[in-house]
Amino acid sequence: MFGIADYIDLVDWTGRAIRDDKRGAIATHLPLILERLNIDIDAWLLQTQHFEREYQTLFAKHRQRP
């Protein structure tokens, strides 16, 4: 098992892969995604770990009554 930072690295690495059956790729000279977005990894991890608690009213699912 691996952590969320490892997952983000994996997604970024996959995005950089160049393949004939893929429309595009992340240029290899670009920094990692969190660096490009100027996001602190620790702050991002905290936000993702507590997303539902912090934003539950903003993103709450509205149930439709039958």
N, C-alpha and C positions, 0 to 999 in steps of 0.2 A: 504494500500500500504506500501511497505517496501523498504529500501535502498539496495544498492549493497552489503554492508558489511553483512547485514542480509541474503541476497541471498547466499553469499559465505558460511556463517555459516550453512545455510540450506542444501546446497550441501554437505558440509563436514559431517554434521550430518547424512544425508541420506547415504553417503558412508560408515559410520560406522555401519549401520544397518545390522544385521546378519539375513539372511532369507534362507530357504531351496531352494528357486528357484533362488538364486543369487550365482554367482561363487565365490565371495570373499567379503571382507569388509576391511575397514581401521581399523587397530588395535586401540583399545581404548587408549592404552598407548602413542600413537603418539600425538604430539602437532597439533594444527590446521594447515591447509594447508599453509596459508601465513607465519606462523611462521616456518614451516619446510623448506620452500623455502627461508627463510630470506628476505622476501619482506615487506617493510614498507607499512602499509595499506593506509596511506595518499598518498604516492607516487604512489601506484598501482591504487587508485581511480583516481588520476589526469591523469595517462596514459590511463586508459580505457575511461575516459570522453572525451579525446581529441585524441583518437587513429587515427581516419580518417584524422584529420588535420595534425598530426605529422608524419604519415607514409603513406600519400596518394600516394606519388611517388613510394615508395617501394612496396606497396601492391595494386596499382591501377589495376583495371580490364582493360584488353586490349580488346577492342571491335573488333570483326572481321567484316570486311566489306563484305556485301552480294555480 
